[in-house]
Amino acid sequence: MAPKVSLVVSDLSEGGSVRAFLLAQVLQKLDYQVEIVGFLFGQDLYVIPPSGIPVISVTGKNYPNFFGSARKLLQKLDGDIIYAVKPKPASFGLSLIKKMSNNRPLLLDMDDWELSWHGGFDWKYRPTPIQLYRDICKKNGALRFPNHPLYVSWLENLVKKADAITIDTQFLQDRFGGVYVPNGKDTIMFDPSLYDPEVSRKRYGLSEYRILMFPGAPRPHKGVEDVLIALDLLNQPDLRLVLVGSNPYDDYDDKLIEKWGRWIIKLPKKPVAIMPEVVSAAHVLVVPQRDTIIAQAQFPLKLTDGMAMAKPVLSTRVGDIPEILGDTGYLVDPGCPEQIAEQIQLIFEDLEAANKRGQRARDRCIKYYSVDAMACTLSQIIAEIKV
């Protein structure tokens, strides 16, 4: 029987589960048994998992009740190989316990820098004695949250305890080492020849518009505001920005719609298997990352959505994005709506040429950023740790 890999996710109701499901697909391609095991601190899964990937969830609770939740999760964690997603206490911390208690090989995946969400290099936890007491003892005290950045900072000092580390950006490799395993795409599922863009646009009520698409949940560092400002500058009534899914963290989506609702069409989140059809409806994929420490540490999954579907991809010169796109995309400086407006105008003036560039992007995606490319690297990593 094929070995079983347990992927451990700190919170299935947050965005970190996206990378976990991608890794699960790759491992299945390598003929491993796969399961996703994780806590659910929110009400629902952040993404709808691909079919055939079992998901085992345990209700997440704050300290001290977290210890009971952790015990339940450890009992369910029975893979021959443990693969922690993110260096958080609720994933990597428990995985270290399993490694030490059961002598299981342990991999750690890092797809962004967790402390970047809290100020990055400037983050420090230096409470007054009164604040420390409140953080520990009050019912909703900050240190009762299992994945508080203080605990994450401690675990970052233990990443070398993993038998292997996988990362997806140069930033993370420079900081933590590890083997580069970029976010790939199932280019067989994401195959533009299987879809008619006009039919897709009709299905989602987009036929009368020229569609810019951001197929994910907007957050401030993702630069969606810059695209909306660009649409204000262009002021062309048949342009629309389509957002797919919603932000589970706050009301940022609502604020965007309140200010720029005339340009926005919002679609609900879709299962992975439906996303190729949704992306096929776009004329242009936009990934307008801003130059923040958060964005520098990330490999935007949306890039490979557009590349795999042979769409013109408009993005920014941030982090690894220029290297990922090569000469197959349209790049502007971060935080420059005027340049975004110029590129949108350029793309639609010669959409045929833009689509040819999109086809080159698909070719590049297949070669460097496909599930097959990920599988090749991951198989070598696992072979080395299974001594």
C-alpha positions as CSV (number, residue, x, y, z in Angstrom):
1,M,0.0,0.0,0.0
2,A,1.2,3.5,-0.8
3,P,2.5,5.6,2.1
4,K,0.1,8.1,3.6
5,V,0.9,11.8,3.9
6,S,-0.9,13.9,6.5
7,L,-0.9,17.6,5.6
8,V,-1.5,19.6,8.7
9,V,-3.2,23.0,8.4
10,S,-3.4,25.5,11.3
11,D,-6.8,26.9,10.2
12,L,-8.9,25.5,7.4
13,S,-11.1,28.6,7.5
14,E,-8.1,30.8,6.3
15,G,-6.2,31.2,3.1
16,G,-3.4,28.9,4.1
17,S,-5.4,25.9,3.1
18,V,-5.1,26.8,-0.6
19,R,-1.5,25.7,-0.7
20,A,-2.3,22.6,1.3
21,F,-4.8,21.4,-1.2
22,L,-2.4,22.1,-4.0
23,L,0.3,20.0,-2.3
24,A,-2.3,17.3,-1.8
25,Q,-3.0,17.2,-5.5
26,V,0.7,16.9,-6.3
27,L,1.2,14.1,-3.7
28,Q,-1.8,12.2,-5.2
29,K,-0.1,12.5,-8.6
30,L,2.9,10.8,-7.0
31,D,0.5,8.0,-5.8
32,Y,0.6,8.8,-2.1
33,Q,-2.4,8.4,0.0
34,V,-3.3,11.9,1.2
35,E,-5.4,13.5,3.9
36,I,-5.8,17.1,5.1
37,V,-5.9,17.4,8.9
38,G,-6.5,20.8,10.5
39,F,-8.3,23.1,12.9
40,L,-11.4,25.0,11.9
41,F,-11.5,28.3,13.9
42,G,-14.1,29.8,11.6
43,Q,-17.5,28.5,10.5
44,D,-16.6,27.2,7.0
45,L,-13.7,26.0,4.9
46,Y,-11.9,28.8,3.1
47,V,-11.8,27.0,-0.2
48,I,-13.9,24.1,-1.4
49,P,-11.5,21.2,-1.7
50,P,-10.8,19.3,-4.9
51,S,-12.7,16.0,-5.1
52,G,-11.0,12.9,-3.8
53,I,-9.0,14.7,-1.0
54,P,-10.3,13.8,2.5
55,V,-10.5,16.6,4.9
56,I,-10.5,15.9,8.7
57,S,-11.3,19.0,10.8
58,V,-11.2,19.6,14.5
59,T,-12.9,22.6,16.1
60,G,-10.2,25.1,17.0
61,K,-10.4,26.8,20.4
62,N,-8.2,29.3,22.2
63,Y,-6.0,28.4,25.2
64,P,-6.5,26.7,27.6
65,N,-9.1,24.7,25.7
66,F,-6.8,24.5,22.7
67,F,-4.9,21.7,24.5
68,G,-8.0,19.5,24.2
69,S,-8.4,20.3,20.6
70,A,-4.7,19.6,20.0
71,R,-5.0,16.2,21.6
72,K,-7.9,15.3,19.3
73,L,-6.0,16.4,16.2
74,L,-2.9,14.4,17.2
75,Q,-5.0,11.3,17.6
76,K,-6.2,11.7,14.0
77,L,-2.7,12.4,12.6
78,D,-1.7,9.0,11.4
79,G,0.2,9.6,8.2
80,D,3.5,7.8,7.5
81,I,4.8,11.3,6.6
82,I,3.7,14.5,8.3
83,Y,3.7,17.6,6.2
84,A,3.1,20.8,8.1
85,V,1.8,23.9,6.3
86,K,3.2,27.1,7.8
87,P,5.4,27.4,10.9
88,K,2.5,27.9,13.2
89,P,1.8,26.2,16.6
90,A,-1.4,24.7,15.3
91,S,0.4,23.0,12.4
92,F,4.2,22.9,12.7
93,G,4.1,22.8,16.5
94,L,1.9,19.8,16.7
95,S,3.7,18.2,13.9
96,L,7.0,18.5,15.8
97,I,5.3,16.7,18.7
98,K,4.2,13.9,16.4
99,K,7.7,13.6,14.9
100,M,9.3,13.3,18.4
101,S,6.7,10.9,19.8
102,N,6.2,8.6,16.8
103,N,9.5,9.2,14.9
104,R,7.6,10.3,11.7
105,P,9.4,12.1,8.9
106,L,8.4,15.8,9.0
107,L,8.3,18.3,6.1
108,L,7.5,21.9,6.6
109,D,6.0,24.1,3.8
110,M,6.2,27.9,3.9
111,D,4.3,29.8,1.3
112,D,4.6,33.3,2.9
113,W,6.3,34.9,5.8
114,E,3.9,34.8,8.7
115,L,5.4,37.7,10.6
116,S,5.0,39.9,7.6
117,W,1.3,40.2,8.5
118,H,2.3,41.8,11.8
119,G,4.9,44.3,10.7
120,G,7.7,42.0,9.6
121,F,11.1,43.0,10.7
122,D,9.6,45.8,12.9
123,W,7.4,43.4,14.9
124,K,8.2,43.1,18.6
125,Y,6.2,41.9,21.5
126,R,7.2,44.0,24.5
127,P,4.1,44.3,26.7
128,T,3.9,46.1,30.0
129,P,3.4,43.8,33.0
130,I,-0.3,44.8,33.0
131,Q,-0.7,44.1,29.3
132,L,1.0,40.8,29.7
133,Y,-1.4,39.9,32.4
134,R,-4.3,40.9,30.2
135,D,-3.0,39.0,27.2
136,I,-2.7,35.8,29.3
137,C,-5.6,36.0,31.7
138,K,-8.4,37.8,30.0
139,K,-10.9,35.6,28.2
140,N,-10.1,37.1,24.8
141,G,-6.4,37.9,25.7
142,A,-4.1,38.0,22.7
143,L,-1.8,35.2,24.0
144,R,-4.8,32.9,24.3
145,F,-4.9,32.6,20.5
146,P,-2.8,29.5,19.5
147,N,-1.2,31.2,16.5
148,H,-0.2,34.5,18.1
149,P,2.8,36.0,16.3
150,L,4.9,35.6,19.5
151,Y,4.5,31.8,19.2
152,V,5.1,31.9,15.5
153,S,8.4,33.7,16.1
154,W,9.4,31.0,18.5
155,L,8.6,28.3,16.0
156,E,10.5,30.1,13.2
157,N,13.6,29.4,15.3
158,L,12.8,25.6,15.0
159,V,12.2,25.3,11.3
160,K,15.5,23.4,11.0
161,K,14.0,20.6,13.1
162,A,12.0,19.6,10.0
163,D,13.5,16.9,7.9
164,A,13.0,19.1,4.8
165,I,11.6,22.6,4.1
166,T,9.7,23.6,0.9
167,I,9.3,27.3,0.0
168,D,7.8,29.1,-2.9
169,T,9.7,32.4,-3.2
170,Q,13.2,33.6,-3.2
171,F,12.5,35.8,-0.2
172,L,11.6,32.8,1.9
173,Q,14.6,30.8,0.6
174,D,17.0,33.6,1.5
175,R,15.5,33.8,5.0
176,F,14.8,30.1,5.8
177,G,16.6,28.0,3.2
178,G,14.7,25.1,1.8
179,V,13.8,23.7,-1.6
180,Y,12.0,25.9,-4.1
181,V,8.6,24.4,-4.9
182,P,6.6,27.1,-6.7
183,N,2.8,27.2,-6.8
184,G,1.9,25.1,-9.8
185,K,-1.3,24.6,-11.6
186,D,-3.1,21.5,-13.0
187,T,-2.6,22.5,-16.6
188,I,-4.7,19.6,-17.7
189,M,-7.7,20.9,-15.7
190,F,-6.8,24.5,-16.5
191,D,-6.8,23.9,-20.3
192,P,-8.3,26.8,-22.3
193,S,-9.1,24.5,-25.3
194,L,-11.8,23.0,-23.1
195,Y,-13.8,26.2,-22.8
196,D,-15.4,28.8,-25.0
197,P,-14.9,32.2,-23.4
198,E,-18.1,33.6,-24.9
199,V,-20.1,30.7,-23.4
200,S,-18.5,31.3,-20.0
201,R,-19.2,35.0,-20.1
202,K,-22.8,34.3,-20.9
203,R,-23.1,31.8,-18.1
204,Y,-21.9,34.3,-15.5
205,G,-23.7,37.3,-16.9
206,L,-20.6,39.0,-18.3
207,S,-21.3,39.0,-22.0
208,E,-21.8,42.8,-22.4
209,Y,-18.5,43.7,-20.7
210,R,-14.7,43.6,-21.3
211,I,-13.6,41.7,-18.3
212,L,-10.7,42.2,-16.0
213,M,-10.6,39.4,-13.4
214,F,-9.0,39.0,-10.0
215,P,-10.0,35.4,-9.2
216,G,-9.6,35.6,-5.5
217,A,-10.3,37.5,-2.2
218,P,-9.1,41.1,-2.3
219,R,-6.8,42.4,0.5
220,P,-5.0,45.7,0.7
221,H,-1.6,44.3,-0.3
222,K,-3.1,42.7,-3.5
223,G,-3.5,46.1,-5.1
224,V,-7.1,45.7,-6.3
225,E,-7.7,49.4,-5.4
226,D,-5.1,50.4,-8.0
227,V,-7.1,48.6,-10.8
228,L,-10.3,50.3,-9.7
229,I,-8.5,53.7,-9.7
230,A,-7.3,52.9,-13.2
231,L,-10.9,52.2,-14.3
232,D,-11.9,55.6,-12.9
233,L,-9.1,57.1,-15.1
234,L,-10.2,55.2,-18.2
235,N,-13.9,55.8,-17.5
236,Q,-15.0,53.3,-20.2
237,P,-18.4,52.0,-19.3
238,D,-18.0,48.5,-20.7
239,L,-15.0,47.6,-18.5
240,R,-15.6,45.6,-15.3
241,L,-13.4,44.1,-12.6
242,V,-14.7,40.6,-11.6
243,L,-13.8,39.4,-8.1
244,V,-14.2,35.7,-7.4
245,G,-14.7,34.8,-3.8
246,S,-14.7,37.0,-0.7
247,N,-12.4,38.1,2.0
248,P,-13.1,36.1,5.2
249,Y,-11.0,38.4,7.4
250,D,-12.8,41.7,7.4
251,D,-15.2,44.0,5.5
252,Y,-12.6,45.1,2.9
253,D,-14.7,43.8,0.0
254,D,-17.7,45.9,1.2
255,K,-15.5,49.0,1.3
256,L,-14.4,48.5,-2.2
257,I,-17.9,48.0,-3.5
258,E,-19.1,51.1,-1.5
259,K,-16.5,53.2,-3.3
260,W,-16.2,51.6,-6.7
261,G,-19.3,49.5,-7.1
262,R,-19.9,50.7,-10.6
263,W,-16.9,48.8,-11.8
264,I,-17.2,45.6,-9.7
265,I,-18.9,42.4,-10.4
266,K,-18.6,39.9,-7.5
267,L,-19.0,36.2,-8.0
268,P,-19.2,33.7,-5.1
269,K,-16.3,31.4,-4.4
270,K,-16.2,28.3,-6.6
271,P,-14.8,24.8,-6.3
272,V,-11.4,24.3,-7.9
273,A,-12.9,22.2,-10.7
274,I,-15.1,25.1,-11.7
275,M,-12.4,27.8,-11.7
276,P,-11.1,27.1,-15.2
277,E,-14.5,27.9,-16.6
278,V,-14.7,31.1,-14.6
279,V,-11.2,32.2,-15.6
280,S,-12.0,31.5,-19.2
281,A,-14.6,34.3,-19.0
282,A,-11.9,36.9,-18.5
283,H,-10.2,39.0,-21.2
284,V,-7.4,39.9,-18.8
285,L,-6.2,38.5,-15.5
286,V,-5.0,41.2,-13.1
287,V,-2.6,40.5,-10.2
288,P,-1.6,44.1,-9.1
289,Q,0.4,43.3,-6.0
290,R,1.7,46.3,-4.0
291,D,5.3,46.5,-2.9
292,T,4.8,45.4,0.7
293,I,6.8,42.8,2.8
294,I,3.7,40.6,2.6
295,A,3.6,40.6,-1.2
296,Q,7.4,40.2,-1.5
297,A,7.2,36.9,0.4
298,Q,4.3,35.5,-1.6
299,F,3.9,33.6,-4.9
300,P,0.5,34.9,-6.1
301,L,-1.6,31.8,-7.0
302,K,-3.6,34.0,-9.4
303,L,-0.7,34.3,-11.8
304,T,-0.8,30.7,-12.7
305,D,-4.6,30.8,-13.0
306,G,-4.2,33.3,-15.9
307,M,-1.0,31.7,-17.3
308,A,-2.5,28.2,-17.5
309,M,-5.6,29.5,-19.2
310,A,-3.5,31.5,-21.8
311,K,-4.9,34.8,-20.6
312,P,-3.0,38.1,-20.9
313,V,-1.7,38.7,-17.3
314,L,-1.3,42.2,-16.0
315,S,0.8,42.4,-12.9
316,T,3.4,44.4,-11.0
317,R,7.2,44.3,-10.5
318,V,7.1,42.9,-7.0
319,G,9.0,40.0,-5.5
320,D,9.3,37.0,-7.8
321,I,6.5,38.1,-10.2
322,P,8.9,39.3,-13.0
323,E,10.7,36.0,-12.9
324,I,7.5,34.0,-12.9
325,L,6.0,35.8,-15.9
326,G,9.2,36.3,-17.8
327,D,8.4,38.0,-21.1
328,T,4.9,36.6,-21.2
329,G,3.0,39.1,-19.1
330,Y,2.4,42.9,-18.8
331,L,4.3,44.4,-15.9
332,V,3.9,47.8,-14.3
333,D,5.4,49.5,-11.3
334,P,3.5,48.7,-8.0
335,G,1.1,51.3,-6.8
336,C,0.8,53.0,-10.2
337,P,-2.8,53.1,-11.4
338,E,-1.8,55.4,-14.3
339,Q,0.5,52.6,-15.7
340,I,-2.3,50.0,-15.1
341,A,-4.7,52.2,-17.1
342,E,-2.1,52.5,-19.9
343,Q,-1.6,48.8,-20.1
344,I,-5.3,48.0,-20.1
345,Q,-5.7,50.4,-23.0
346,L,-2.8,48.8,-24.8
347,I,-4.1,45.2,-24.3
348,F,-7.5,46.0,-25.7
349,E,-6.2,48.0,-28.6
350,D,-4.6,44.7,-29.9
351,L,-6.3,41.9,-28.0
352,E,-5.1,39.3,-30.6
353,A,-1.5,40.1,-29.9
354,A,-2.2,40.0,-26.1
355,N,-3.8,36.6,-26.5
356,K,-0.7,35.3,-28.3
357,R,1.3,36.5,-25.4
358,G,-1.1,34.7,-23.1
359,Q,-0.4,31.5,-25.1
360,R,3.3,31.9,-24.4
361,A,2.4,32.3,-20.8
362,R,0.6,28.9,-20.8
363,D,3.7,27.3,-22.4
364,R,5.8,28.8,-19.6
365,C,3.4,27.6,-17.0
366,I,3.5,24.0,-18.3
367,K,7.3,24.0,-18.3
368,Y,8.0,25.7,-14.9
369,Y,4.8,26.1,-12.9
370,S,2.7,23.0,-13.5
371,V,1.6,20.3,-11.0
372,D,4.0,18.0,-13.0
373,A,6.9,20.3,-12.3
374,M,6.0,20.4,-8.6
375,A,5.7,16.6,-8.5
376,C,9.2,16.1,-9.9
377,T,10.8,18.3,-7.2
378,L,8.6,17.0,-4.4
379,S,9.3,13.3,-5.2
380,Q,13.0,13.9,-4.9
381,I,12.6,15.7,-1.5
382,I,10.5,12.8,-0.1
383,A,12.9,10.2,-1.4
384,E,15.8,11.8,0.4
385,I,14.0,12.0,3.8
386,K,12.6,8.5,3.7
387,V,15.9,6.9,4.9
